[in-house]
């Protein structure tokens, strides 16, 4: 597998055809030729490659079979992202790990947030199918000659609306939400707080390693918040999200990006 840095440099050096008007085919051919010129793989890169043993005629935009690299080029439309990923996973990724690359350039609609969400779904599914597989989501800005590569392993959360706060973990989100609620409702007793947040608050650290948030309820009981989450989500996390919706404290998840530029 060629490195992310080399692939991004290849995209940036081939980006000219994607400037207005968008000439996707020319970009596709230029990128493929650039990758072939690098001679970093066992065999050549091919465009519009089809599976020789399957009746379906679905064609990969750019393919390196020896490295199991699948590159697809589309606008920022989630339906295209999901459709192509499912096709390539079934045709190429069930018996061996694929390295899937989605290169996405802007269209007239703001489809980036929806693409981000569906790329994350693709990531979770791909990792379940084969832990050795990988996926890169690369958002291209042809006019700025800039790439943003989404990192599915790193994310942050924006909590609150009037004065939003960035939290780097689920545990931090729980702490911040409980603090926001208690500040809005200063006469809340511990029993009332427990009725709302269930097992996400406690009056002591306990066996589940709750964290003291340095706040007390109206009846002078120190509040501790739950800390046992996994980054990719658990049933407990989704239960907490439902509580936040009921008490109207918004939470938005944002993924971290790596930036590459010709400037």
Buried (B, 14 or more C-beta within 10 A) or exposed (E): BBEBEEBBBBBBEBBEBBEEEBBBEEBBBBBBEBBBEEEBBEEEBBBEBEBEEEEEEBEBBBBBBEBBBBBBBBBBBBEBBBEBBEBBBBBBBEEEBBBBBBBBBBBEEEBBEBBBBBBBEBBBBBBEBBEEBBBBBBBBBBEEBBBBBBEBEEBBBBBBEEEBBEBEBBBBBBBBBBBBBBEEBEEBEBEBBBEBBEEBBBBEEEEEEBBEBEBEBBEEBBBBBBBEBEEEEEEBBEEBBEBBEEEEBEBEBEBEBBEBEEE
